[in-house]
């Protein structure tokens, strides 16, 4: 029911956007729409976590009602929806000034709202088909948004690469869906889970399905063999879209992966955990090593997103034995969304004011733009995992959970690899910090002024979120724990 | 006999999917790559119908029909976006050859 309300909201806003000629009206209306979405998502989260409230929606059409429950909200989906909506709100607020020199803003905001609506749909979906429809909707709106500045070559080429890779991924997902449908006769999450629980031995088909699901959702989640779209799409997209992509769209892939794997395939039978662990470690290592040599600030942040996805995958892979691991992973999804969105938005401020993304031209820029610089510094410190900030807690919990695994050799090796990667990552974050704060100012930076206030509001909101979660992580941790338990509990 | 027919259909799906993947990997023309994606999607849709047909022999479940039709519509949207991007790429590069437009590396 709620995503339907979101959809109506989006259409109303889109309609208004087409009607009005006044540009600022469109912007603020879209931001208001995002705010309402966020408020509803928070309300649902509150009800689900503290009231045990279950929201369900079944399609009113006869054929589709055979799917069973179309949408169902549990703690994990409500938690994810809040993350998606909040980053959407920040991106929309930020775009009001950032995009002011572009044309076609109506389409931009309609696509942005559709992106957030479809992300919420992905989070709330209760059967594979609904998930697939929203997943594709998310894909379509994000391809268009990446290629939004279509008069330049870079966005078009990046969007093309993104589209081809993601389209292969979604056909793999569709194939996996059809096999699951053939094996179980239903597409409902609970129906499939029950049918597979009663099946005796795992057949070859089911392993194929697992491989297709990891491959298909992994493209959107940017795990390493399929990551190359991300590093092109993120720098090429408008900055607010980079923040959306990096903060939440790749999390959509992670969410879908967690939901399907944990619900359908018990780890004790199918043993996909070591595979995800290997993927996680490889993803982290490759991304970190390549990130060390990047010269482009947005590209560096894109690699850092891939590294964080690896860390989340590592947390997910141990979710079946330790709730702490999955809790840490979910908490890291929240934290990384905030930190990375903030880092991208600050980089966008530098780009907006200075007009370049190259680190060599951004020397000393933070001293010219103290507020943006401070926010950027805080986001990088949080990404590094400096204790009083939020990134520390989730990284700490994931790595602690890995070390506490019952098998000390497996846990020890994974934990050491993860720690090495955290240190490697600290290296390039520290390099960026040094460049923007300490190096002597370069030529282009000399005339830089502080960014406009609308942008700063978005930055300050996210910075405050980092500080609040960092200083007082208890309630957020509990919500993440509820979310993690809700997906593990299904199996038990 | 029914099992035999099933393996023929599944074989078709596998062949179609392989053709799509091969085409995507080997062709250097953007429009051909879009066609390859459509072939991949067709394979997946066909698999849906096949699975539904053999799950309860005799008829195709209406749910599978609904799903395949909607998924075809989604495929059309993706193709539309892909073709519009191809058009924009052609405007920038005056070619559809992917070897000449791979400026993005690392």
Interface residues (C-beta under 8 A of the other chain):
Chain A: X63 X64 X66 X67 X129 X132 X133 X136 X137 X139 X140 X143 X144 X147 X150 X153 X154 X156 X157 X158 X159 X160 X161 X163 X164 X167 X168 X170 X171 X174 X175 X177 X178 X179 X181 X182 X185 X187 X231 X232 X236 X290
Chain B: X17 X20 X21 X24 X30 X33 X37 X40 X41 X43 X44 X45 X47 X48 X50 X51 X52 X54 X55 X56 X61 X62 X63 X64 X65 X66 X67 X70 X71 X74 X77 X78 X81 X82 X85 X86 X88 X89 X92 X93 X101 X102 X103 X104 X106
